[in-house]
Amino acid sequence: MNNKKVRIINNPVILLNLCTMRNKKTDSQGVRIATRKITRCLLYEAAKNLPLVDTEITTPLTTFTTQTIDPNINLIISPILRAGLIFTDEAIDILPQACIRHIGMYRDEKTLKPVWYYNKVPMEAPNPEKFYIYLTDPMLATGNTLIEAIKLYADKGIPIDNIKIICIIAAPEGIENIQKHYPDIEIITAAVDNHLNEKGYIVPGMGDAGDRIFNT
């Protein structure tokens, strides 16, 4: 595992909410609230790669030059349905200029391979170096789903440095799988857990993220 490409954000706010989210006694509302607090922290960290430009603004006191996010970039948030939706509200709150492009895949419980059912990514990407992509999924388990999602954007010529994976809990096996295919992609996470069990669940993890978030 290339640790230089895995950024673990574990400040006290994240650690507190990870405990809440993981606890089997926490109800779905509690899981959702804790998850949103974590995703906000992770999105702030991810946004550090966005290019800045100088801009002139006038306050009630004076006019001065400061910096803001380049308005000419294409910022895309791609949540992996369904659990990745938990990132969406926080993402458009923090980065209202972002476009949301959903990716629908579920994991076959026998093969652990991703199965497509929805894709909102088919788009042109002129000036691909101007595109910045955040792929969001609470759990990075086997990594197979995220590899397919990365490929959607990488095949359009978007630089790997401009594509980031944002997850809450990751498994070492999933990280290694992704890095085998895309060694230069950055993974931003709140925790790297111990291992995957025989059913492909992260241990200690939090169980099925979609079920716990959406009470299903």
N, C-alpha and C positions, 0 to 999 in steps of 0.2 A: 504494500500500500504506500503510495506517494503522499506522505503526510503534509508536504508543502502545498498540495492542492486541496487539502481538506481543512477548512477553517471552522473550528469548534467555538461557538459563542456561548459561554456558560457564565454570564454575569448572575448576580444574586436574584434578580427578577426572573430570569429564565429558570434557574434552578428551583425556585419556589414553585413556579407554575408547572414545571416538569413533574414534581412530586404530586401535585394535584391531578394532573392529566393521567399519570400512570396508575394512580390508586384505583383499585377495582371498586371501591365504595363511592367514588365520585360519580354523580349522575351525569346525563348527557349535557344538561345546561352547564354544569360545572366544567366538564371537559371542553365544551365549546369556548367558554370564557377564557380558560387557561390557555387553550390552543391559540386563540386570537392574540393574546398578550405576547406569547412566544413568537408568533409569526411577525408581529410588528417589529420586534427587536431584530429578527433575522433580515427582514426587508430593509431596515435602515442600514445594516451592515452590507447587504448586497448592493445597495445604491451607491456605495463608495466608488464603483467603477464607472459611473456615468460621467461623461465629459462636461466640463464647465465652460462658459463663455462670459466675457465681461458685459455688463449692462449698466446703463445709467438710469437711476431712479431719483425721484424727488420726494423727500420726507417733508413734514410740516416745518422743518428747520433749514434744510439745505438740499442741494443736488449733489450726488456723489456717484462714483463708479464702484460697483460691487460685482459679485459673480452669481450666476444661476445655471441651472441645467440647460444644456444646449437645446433650444426648441426645435432644431432641425433633425434630431435623431428620431428613430422609430423604436419606441419602447413597448415590448410585448410581454405580458404576463400570461403564461400557459399553464393553467392548473390541470393536473391529471384527475379526471373525474373518477370517483365522486368525492373522495376525501380531500383532494386538492382544492376544492371549492372554498374550504375554510380560509384560505389565503386571500380570496378575491376581495372581500369587503375592505380588509386592511390595505390591500395593494392599491385599490382605486382611491382610497382615502389619502394615503401617503403620496401616491404618484398618479394624480388625476389625468395626466396626459397619456397614460398607458392605455394600450389596446388589450382587451382580454380575448384570448383565443383558446378555447377549450379543446382538450384532447381526451377522448373517451376510450379507455382500455380497461379490461378486467383480467385478472389472473386466473388461468385455468388451474383448478385446485389439484389436478393430477399431474400435469406436466410442468406447472409453475411458469408457463410461457404466457406472454400477453396476447389477448384477443381484442382486435379493434371493433368498436361499434360506433364511434363518432369522431370526426376530424374536422376542425374549423381552421386548419392551418393552410390549406391550398391558397397561395397568394404569390404575387410577384414580389421580388426583393431587389429592386434597383438600388444601386449603391449599398451592397450588403454590409459594408463596413460601418454603415450608419445605423444598423439594427442591433438592438440590445435585448436579449431574451432571458427571462427568468422562468425556469421550469419549476413548478411547485408541487410537492407531494409530501404529506406529513411523514410517511415512512419510506425509507430507502431500504428495501429488503433484498431481493435477488438482484435488483438493478435492471432486469430485462425490460420493464416498461419504459424506464427513463432512457435506456439506450435507443429504443425506437423513437422516442420523442426528440432526443438530441439529433438523430439522423434526419428527421423532418426538416430541421433548420440548417444543419451543417450541409446538407445536400443542395441548399440554395446559395451556398457560398458565404454564409454568415460566419465570420471568424469564431473559432472555438473560444477565444479569449472574451468574446462578447456574449457567450452563452453560460449561464450559471444555473446550477441545481440548488434549490433551497428546500431543505427537509428538516423535520424536527428531530427524528431519531433515525440513525443509519446503522446498518449491519456491516461489519468488515467485509463479508463476502460480496455484498452488493457494491461497495466502494471499489473493491478489487476488480469486479466484473466490468464496471463502467470504465475504470482506468485502463483496462486491457484494450478496450476499443477506442477510448478518447482520453489518452494519458494527460492531456493538458487542460482538461476542463476543471473548473473550480467547484467544489462542493461546500456549501455553507450549511451547517447543521448545529443543533443544540446539544447533541449527544451521539457518541458512537458506542453502541452497546456490545455485548459479548459475542453473540453468535446467532445463527438461524437454526430453528429446530427442524425436524424432519418434514414438517408441513409448510416450511418457508416463512414462519412467523419469527419476528425479532424477539430475542430473549435478553434482558427481562422485558423490554418493550412496553406495550400498553394494550395488547390484544389487537383486535381488528379496529383500525382507526375509523373507518367509515361507519361501522356499526356503533361505535361508542360516541362519535360526534353527532350522528343523525338518529340515534336511538332506534336502530333497526335490528 
